[in-house]
């Protein structure tokens, strides 16, 4: 792996254990926050604050695309999918965020990029890998997929220890509805 890695950061808790894991592999890590899927706006701000707090605690530079545009996100993920076809909505969302990260990595001269999303046991890891590989091919940078799920308990511990806001859904309004429906 090239030592310079642009790491897509979805939130503070996921970054908390991901950053040390990539550093232990020899990477020089810079974070990149781009998450137009997070709704509502106050939730987006909470997660951005958490990402910034973890960046400060871990002494990691954090870049951010703050062009918050949920309308563009809805346009990208809408289409021929049903409530039972969560994968296509999530795959489109993951692909959008990984494409933006790959574009930023290429523009800034990084040879590689990855994502903190791979720490979550709730994410579609096949979609992460496919979206990352497609974004890498489109922008001429390497996508580094690492299955960080074994680090998930550590991310929970660190976020509690550091007082980092922990969310209860992936970010989009649909996932929030899915989490709380029927309660």
C-alpha positions as MATLAB code, in Angstrom:
seq = 'XXXXXXXXXXXXXXXXXXXXXXXXXXXXXXXXXXXXXXXXXXXXXXXXXXXXXXXXXXXXXXXXXXXXXXXXXXXXXXXXXXXXXXXXXXXXXXXXXXXXXXXXXXXXXXXXXXXXXXXXXXXXXXXXXXXXXXXXXXXXXXXXXXXXXXXXXXXXXXXXXXXXXXXXXXXXXXXXXXXXXXX';
ca = [
       0.000    0.000    0.000;
       1.223    3.509   -0.791;
       1.786    5.323    2.485;
      -0.588    8.210    1.660;
      -4.219    7.194    2.114;
      -7.336    9.338    1.869;
      -9.824    7.790    4.287;
     -13.532    8.443    3.787;
     -14.929    9.131    7.267;
     -18.623    8.498    7.837;
     -18.641    9.439   11.532;
     -16.493    9.712   14.628;
     -17.171    6.290   16.117;
     -16.236    4.447   12.928;
     -13.106    6.575   12.517;
     -11.982    6.033   16.117;
     -10.659    2.513   15.584;
     -10.182    2.687   11.798;
      -7.517    5.393   11.897;
      -5.136    3.411   14.160;
      -5.750    0.246   12.115;
      -4.641    1.940    8.895;
      -1.715    3.626   10.623;
      -0.542    0.268   12.004;
      -0.398   -0.991    8.408;
       2.032    1.831    7.625;
      -0.376    4.322    6.051;
      -0.197    8.067    6.495;
      -3.902    8.802    6.869;
      -5.843   11.926    5.944;
      -9.588   11.879    6.585;
     -12.283   13.018    4.162;
     -15.846   13.714    5.320;
     -18.471   13.540    2.550;
     -21.886   12.242    3.557;
     -24.914   13.842    1.834;
     -26.933   10.794    2.891;
     -27.124   11.924    6.518;
     -30.495   13.385    7.429;
     -31.770   15.571    8.930;
     -29.309   18.479    8.871;
     -28.865   18.453   12.674;
     -27.819   14.783   12.501;
     -25.356   15.672    9.738;
     -23.852   18.380   11.937;
     -23.575   16.000   14.930;
     -21.687   13.464   12.863;
     -19.416   16.082   11.319;
     -18.630   17.346   14.829;
     -17.864   13.774   15.948;
     -15.572   13.253   12.961;
     -13.756   16.495   13.760;
     -13.389   15.506   17.428;
     -11.860   12.141   16.524;
      -9.564   13.806   13.986;
      -8.326   16.124   16.718;
      -7.891   13.324   19.278;
      -5.959   11.173   16.786;
      -4.013   14.087   15.242;
      -5.375   13.343   11.782;
      -5.985   16.042    9.198;
      -9.656   16.020    8.189;
     -10.770   17.423    4.865;
     -14.486   17.925    4.290;
     -16.812   18.455    1.372;
     -19.498   20.470    3.124;
     -21.732   20.809    0.074;
     -24.614   19.186    1.925;
     -27.192   18.346   -0.742;
     -29.729   15.708    0.294;
     -31.692   16.396   -2.901;
     -28.739   15.172   -4.991;
     -28.484   12.147   -2.723;
     -32.187   11.323   -3.136;
     -31.855   11.706   -6.905;
     -28.865    9.361   -6.949;
     -30.397    6.613   -4.824;
     -33.979    6.779   -6.096;
     -35.060    4.513   -8.873;
     -36.496    1.100   -9.446;
     -36.140   -0.427   -6.015;
     -38.668   -1.698   -3.559;
     -38.674   -1.628    0.245;
     -37.307   -5.174    0.153;
     -34.438   -4.205   -2.167;
     -32.321   -2.302    0.387;
     -29.086   -3.354   -1.293;
     -29.557   -1.280   -4.397;
     -30.332    1.892   -2.416;
     -27.400    1.301   -0.098;
     -25.081    0.310   -2.952;
     -25.916    3.524   -4.787;
     -25.302    5.559   -1.627;
     -21.994    3.829   -0.904;
     -20.931    4.221   -4.523;
     -21.724    7.941   -4.487;
     -19.622    8.569   -1.398;
     -16.731    6.380   -2.533;
     -16.733    7.987   -5.990;
     -16.459   11.440   -4.423;
     -13.615   10.223   -2.190;
     -11.750    8.680   -5.139;
     -12.157   11.921   -7.101;
     -10.732   13.892   -4.151;
      -7.874   11.402   -3.762;
      -6.934   11.726   -7.437;
      -7.206   15.531   -7.375;
      -4.915   15.763   -4.335;
      -2.357   13.234   -5.552;
      -3.169   10.348   -3.237;
      -2.435    6.930   -4.681;
      -5.050    5.192   -2.554;
      -8.285    5.661   -0.637;
     -10.455    3.650    1.719;
     -13.429    4.084    4.040;
     -14.312    3.774    7.707;
     -17.602    2.196    6.621;
     -15.809   -1.166    6.512;
     -15.763   -1.277   10.334;
     -19.531   -1.605   10.547;
     -21.168   -5.027   10.792;
     -24.354   -3.368    9.486;
     -22.933   -2.201    6.144;
     -23.049   -4.174    2.876;
     -19.372   -5.058    2.515;
     -19.782   -6.464   -0.999;
     -21.282   -3.113   -2.038;
     -18.430   -1.251   -0.326;
     -15.879   -3.303   -2.227;
     -17.720   -3.012   -5.567;
     -18.294    0.725   -5.152;
     -14.705    1.309   -4.131;
     -13.334   -0.738   -7.021;
     -15.543    1.122   -9.541;
     -14.513    4.503   -8.127;
     -10.848    3.480   -8.199;
     -11.059    2.447  -11.841;
     -12.818    5.688  -12.774;
     -10.228    7.914  -11.087;
      -6.980    5.962  -11.392;
      -6.388    5.501   -7.674;
      -6.203    2.309   -5.645;
      -9.119    1.320   -3.416;
      -7.899   -0.371   -0.237;
     -10.629   -2.574    1.176;
      -9.927   -3.856    4.673;
     -12.573   -5.749    6.616;
     -12.398   -3.856    9.906;
     -15.469   -5.495   11.481;
     -13.336   -7.195   14.151;
     -12.461   -3.648   15.327;
     -16.121   -2.665   15.803;
     -16.184   -3.326   19.591;
     -13.061   -1.181   19.944;
     -14.757    1.654   18.030;
     -17.662    1.512   20.451;
     -15.327    1.523   23.443;
     -13.264    4.443   22.155;
     -16.285    6.549   21.225;
     -17.699    6.052   24.733;
     -14.334    6.800   26.352;
     -13.851    9.941   24.236;
     -17.470   11.121   24.580;
     -18.102   10.994   20.829;
     -21.721   11.112   19.660;
     -22.950    7.657   18.603;
     -25.839    7.426   16.191;
     -28.488    4.730   16.031;
     -28.947    4.491   12.233;
     -26.710    4.641    9.175;
     -27.672    8.177    8.246;
     -30.424    8.342    5.672;
     -34.010    9.016    6.567;
     -35.015    5.628    5.139;
     -32.616    3.785    7.451;
     -33.924    5.748   10.414;
     -37.471    4.765    9.475;
     -36.378    1.115    9.096;
     -34.737    1.194   12.533;
     -37.701    2.609   14.400;
     -40.723    1.276   12.516;
     -42.901   -1.062   14.494;
     -41.803    0.265   17.881;
];
